[in-house]
Amino acid sequence: MYSAVRLLHFSDGHPLSAQFPADMQLPHILQEKTIAYLLRPCTKEELLHRQELFILLWDDRNALLLRELLSDLHSLSITLDLLSAPESEFERLYQHYLLLGQYLGLCEHLTSLSFLGAPFLRLAQTLSTPEQLTFCEAVRSAYDRADTLFAGLRQGILSFSSSATLMKNRDAKSLCDTLCRQISSLGISLPARTDLRIRVNRTLSNAITEQYPMEIAEITGLLSVYPPELLSTPLELIDDLKFILDISALILRGRAAGLPVCIPQISDHPLFRAEAAADPSLLAKEDAQIVPNDIRLEPGSPFAFLVGANGGGKTTYLRTIGINFLLFRAGCPIFARSAEIYPFPYAAAHFPTDERFSGVGRLQDEHLRLNSILASAAVPSLLLLNETFSGTDAARGFRYLCDTAEMIKPTGHFGVWVTHFHEVTDLGFPILTAEIDPQDENRRTYRITSGGSGHSSFAADILRKYRLDPESLKKRGVRNVL
Amino acid sequence: MSCSLLYPEGIAPAAPMDRRILYHLSLDRAFSYISSDEKLTRRFFDVLLQPCGRETVLYRQAILRDLQADPQIFARLSSFAKVLRDISGDFHRASREVSMLRAGGAASLFSAQNLMQMQAKHLGDILRLLRSLDADLNSRRLRAEGLLALHRHIQAITDSSAASALLPLCSRLELFKSADLKCRYRLDKAGRIVAFEVVELEEEAVLQKRPHRIRRKVALPEGIPLQMTAADAPKFDSMKASALKEITQILSVACRDLLDRFAHLGDELAFYAVALKYIRTLAQKGSACSYPTFGDGAHLEFTDLRDLYLLMTVSGAEHIVPSSLQLNDNRGVLLYGDNGSGKTVFLRSVSTMQLLGQAGLPVPAERAQLSCVAALATQFSESEKGFLEATAAGRFEQEVRELAAMVDSLPAGSLVLLNETFQSTAYTEGAEGLSHLLRWFSDHGIRWILVTHLLQLDEYLKDLPVVRLHTSEGYRIS
């Protein structure tokens, strides 16, 4: 039988830090295992194979085929669980027989999906080797014979007069059937009968085994050739499938919300260029206004500072870069109208964290994390820094920022640093600004543009909205405490 | 699927009229003499207040004629309805227990067996009751379409082969013991038990059909004894209980269906019960009693009509002055006369005749020819409403409100009966206001009869075709 073949392949590089997707708020829109897949590197060839698969999955009929496949795999998993703790010997045999049928069904199903690109083609080829075909034929033969034998065991009569006995099935009239027939002919509608779903208990199992010894012996012999562990290899596909379907669902959700989606080109040299890119984490927020923005991190201007109004979309911009990079790197479609991206071998984010009271102050913690990032960042890497060094006084914070910027400049790292230190405009880096509506300084456009001085963070109007402005605070009384 | 004694097939009850009509026409007082059973009378009035079409009127008249001709028919039907009501009560009590039946254990098996036996008994009782009624009705001379339809409805059940097969089956189930249970299990493709049903082996079925044969012990083929574990015994009891419950549920559905088909009979017979008492009372009073005819066109013709309430209060009809009228069109009727000259009594008797006649009942007149009205409405001058009920409205405003409601709701073809309306204000103004309303009624196909002292109406309505009547000495109307 075939040895384990995965749908998706990964390369040997280091996975990205788990903190990266957490900073990107990915747990709000993707499952934990999906995120783990996004962190693992893959080769360029694998990247292209996955892109091809996701293009095919834009047709919901194909996605439905995969959902059905996943459902079949879950059924196999349930059968194996029941096999590990059967209620009776009869149930054990029966579940084992079912396992053979499910295994055969899955092999056929997987083979039929070869049109879905390289990952499935590989799998189909493995399942089509002469050895595997011979194996499946043998399993089929055993399954069919067991099916025939079980057919005779599926009905029986229990008599409870004096002592309980099991008789072989014979002609007997069901009282319910007789009643239903007579009553229906009076023009009375009867509700549909509902099936029970009761497991065969030990007592009945022993009686069946005793009643049909030859059949049970033959079934046992047939099934013993194919132990459960031999037939459980398809389960290894579950995680891969879940990843594919979770990403597909996210793409579908984004498209339904009007977000642009594309398969980005893979750049051969360091570059991050995207037109009308959007942050899909905002899909988790009801009534969020999602405004796409362009991203242009190119040789010559690989690293930029982003300044501007509070609540203007700066952190969102960082997430747009980070999330779409993770998706691209894993061979998934991204949320942009078009894009060309380099598969940076390393990416990291430095976002504010909660003070942990672990003996290290916030500023020191920031230094430690940043140093760790820079030490791990092979050139070129993608770095996303969010208000780093804002947890100290202005002079010191800006000094640390300048020192770090000096370190980054010659390295050729790509990235964006969000900051409220508006003096960064003098450091010689490209500047991005979160725009304010020129007609109404209280209105955010969520557009990120190049250039701009960004001298104000427009914090005062936000304070007024929540009656924390000075005039509102004067009118507000204090709560009377007696 | 049910058969009504009040409405022919395909005809549904109309929306009921305002209950105050009963008060205005003193029907509540009149019928208190006829029937002391308030519940029965209330049901009678419920039917009375739903206006009927000609087809329904004739339908009921025919049934009443049959019930009058053979009193045993009514007695038999009432007895049937009563026994059915008793069975229904027992059945619903048992049904509540079925729904509370919990799975698990010998106690639940015992309960399941008892409930199955009870529901089998109920179904058997219903079938036997229907057969008995069928046999009785076969011996009666039925002419009314309603009674014939009911009999056919019953025969559709009792004459069927299904009923013949069900009766002995129900009898067997009544005596069923779970200790003799045989059940067939069936497994699905996943190896789970999907069905566990009670069966009868063929040999036993043959013996059932030929009960007079000398029974020989049926030798069952050998089976494998079950080695019951302590854990599994309750599971089997639970499965047996569910098998019995399945049969019980089928029996319950059948019982409920059959009970529902005839559940309405009791209420419908209440109408005829009071109707028959009414007819007997008229006879006791020596009053004329005739079934009005209903023709096309706008008829209001009657000969020697007597007021029902007055009839109830005197010893004999000879003490009541009858009235007669011949109207073959839709003109409104103005009735003038001195106080105490019989105007209100006339209005009341005409209204009562219309109401009772259109409900399919005979009327206290020598003859009557009427037309079906779409609705009947009355406005009788009342005392000012109680302090809490009234807003700032006085009597006049109350009357205006009532008339406005009529204008809003009455369809063409209705009959409006007005007794001294708008006399609670200046007569000239009242007359002028009322004249517009009466003209509106006439223009919209609504017939009206107005008892009034507003003589000014003559002037206001001089161009409107109306019938003018006057009371004269001796309570005569002309």
Interface residues (C-beta under 8 A of the other chain):
Chain A: F90 E91 Y94 Q95 Y97 L98 F150 L153 R154 Q155 G156 I157 L158 S159 F160 S161 S163 A164 T165 L166 M167 K168 N169 R170 D171 A172 K173 S174 L175 C176 D177 T178 L179 C180 Q182 I183 S185 L186 G187 I188 S189 L190 P191 R193 D195 L196 R197 I198 R199 V200 N201 R202 T203 L204 N206 A207 E210 Q211
Chain B: M1 A156 I157 S160 S161 A162 A163 A165 L166 L169 L173 S178 A179 D180 L181 K182 C183 R184 Y185 R186 L187 D188 K189 A190 G191 R192 I193 V194 A195 F196 E197 V198 V199 E200 L201 E202 A205 L220 P221 E222 G223 I224 P225 L226 Q227 M228 T229 A231 D232 K235 F236 M239 K240 S242 E246 I247 I250 L251 V253 A254 D257 L258
